[in-house]
Amino acid sequence: MSKNICLAALCAAVIAVAGCIPTETPAPKAEPKPLAGPGAADTGTKPETKPVDTVSQTTPEGAVRSTLKVDPTAKPNTSVKVTPRAEGGFDVEGTFNLRAVLAPETPGKWRLKGEFSMRETDLAVGEPMVAPVQDVTLGGGMQAVSGDGTSFMIVIPVRPPAAQAPETDPVRPLPLDFAFDAPEGAHFNITYAQMPQ
């Protein structure tokens, strides 16, 4: 019931705000000038530094299992498509020629298995991390975190190649095999995170 009320309030707010959107075309933004680089004049300013978040996954005993540095301001240039399979599980296709299958092995156990295939030898792939996706509800000065336990985010750490390899180089497979716990009937989103150099 409360979800329906929230949904109705959200729809009403969107309709009310839609009338407030200006119809003028905004003035074009000026192209940003490079802060540093070959041939750039020294203006005495330092290049902007981007904030970096560190995300760690720990074992039940508290030991750090893996750590990723994630640049939240980076523009995305990768994608992963997750498509349900008729026989169960999901087909996974993504940037860096990722081809994999995500399927349940036994009740409560899933496996993401496939490979990346690239000519570039400096492409690196780390151990994926998986986390349940939760809903956060605000109200009455409190936060409530809830979820049905069936939605999961899988993050695959990658270090993209520095440059494109020649077409004459052979394609090399880079295997991906990751087993994890999730309930039957789970749904998944898969994304990449950049590994530190």
N, C-alpha and C positions, 0 to 999 in steps of 0.2 A: 504494500500500500504506500509506504513512504517513498519507495523508488518511483512509483507512478507520479506522486506529487512533485518530487524533485525533477522528474523528466518534464512534466507539464510546466513547471516554473522556468526551467531552462529554455524550453521552446518559446514561452511568452517573452522572456528576456531577449532572445535572439531576434524575434519579430520586432520588438520595441526598439532595439538598437539598430536594426537594419535601416530605419528611417533617418538615423543620425549619420549615416555614412555619406561623406561629401561626394558629389558627382563630378567635380572638377578633376582634371588630370593633374597630378602633382608635378611640380617643376622637376626636371631631370637632375639627379645628383651628380656632383662633380666627381670625376674619376680620382681615386686616392693616389697621392704621389708616393713613390717608393721612399722608404725611410733610409735605406742603405743599399749599396750595390755598386757594381763597376760603373764608374763615370758619374756617380751621384755626388752632388755637392755636399760638403760636410756642414750641416746646419747646427751641430752641437747637440742634437737630440739623439737619444738611443732608440734602437728598434723596440717596438712593443714586445713585451713578453706575455705569452699566453699562460693562463692558469692551468695547472695539471693536477688532476685528481688521482689519488692512488687507491685502488680497490684491491682488497686481499680476500682470499678464501682460506678458511682455516679448517683443520680437522676437528672432530669432536673433542680431542684432547687439548685443543688450543694452539697447536703448532701451525704456522703459516704454510699452506700447501702451494699457493701461487699468488703472485702479486702482479697487477697490471697498472700501468700509468695511462690514464685516459685524458685526452685533451677535449674538454666539453665544447670548446669554441671551434673545433675543426669542422669543415664542411664535409658532409658525407659524400663519398664517391664509390661506395660499394653497396651491393644489395644481395639479399638472399631470399629466394622464393620457396615457400613450403606449401606443397600441394598434397591433399589427401589421396591415398591409393585405394583402389577398389578392394584389394585383399587385406586392408588394414595398414596402419602406419602412414608415413608420409614420404614423398619424393622431395629431395632438397637439391636446388640448383642455385649457384651463386657466382659472384665475381671470382676471379682467379681460376675459372673453369672447375668450380666445385660441383661434383656430382655425388650424391649420397642418398642413403635410405635411412630414415628414422623410424624404427619399429619396436614394438614390445617383444621381449625375448621370453620372459616368464611373467607371471602376475607381479606387478610392482617394479619390474626391471625393464629399462629401455636401452637401446643401443643406436648411436649415430655412427654409421659406417659408410665410408666412401673414400674419395680422393680428390685432391687438387691436381691439376696437370698444367704445368707451365714450362716454358723454355728457360726462364730466368732461374739461376741457381741460388740467388739470394733471397727468394721468397721463404719465409719461415712461418710456421704455424705452431702455436702453443697448445697446452691442454685446455679444452673448453671448460667453462663454468656454467652451472645451471642454478636458477633461483626461481622460486614461485613468484608469480605476479599477484600482488595484493591490491585491494581497494582501500583507499583512505577516505574516511568520512569525517567532515568537520561539523561541529555543532555543539552548542551549549558550553563553549570554552574548552572542549575536549576533542581529542582525536581518537577515532576508532579504526583499527586496521582489521580488515576481514577479507575473506576470499573463499572460494569453494574448493581450493586446492587442486584445480584441474588446469590452470593456466601457468605456463612456465616460459621463462626467457633463457635462451642458450646464447652465451657470448663466446665466440671463437676468437682468440687473440691471434693476430697476424702481423707480420712485418712485411709490407709490400716491397716488391723489387725496386731497386734504385733506378734502373734503366731497362729499356726493352732489349731483349736478347735478339741476336740476328736470326732471321727466318731459317737459316741453315742449321742452327743448334737443335739437338733432339729434344723432344718434349719429355719431361721427367715427371713421373707420378709422385705425389707427396701424400701418403696415406693418412686417413683420419679414422680413428676408431675410439669411441668414447661411450662407456656404459655408465648409467646413472639410474637413480630411483625416481619413479613418477607413477602415479596411479593409472589404472586402465582408463581409457577415454580421455586422456590428457590432451591439451592443445598447446602448440608451441609457436613462439616467435624466435627467430634466429638472427643474430647480427654479428658483425665483426667489431673488434676493438684493436687499436694499433698497439703493438708491442713496442717497448722502448728499444732504442738502438743498442 
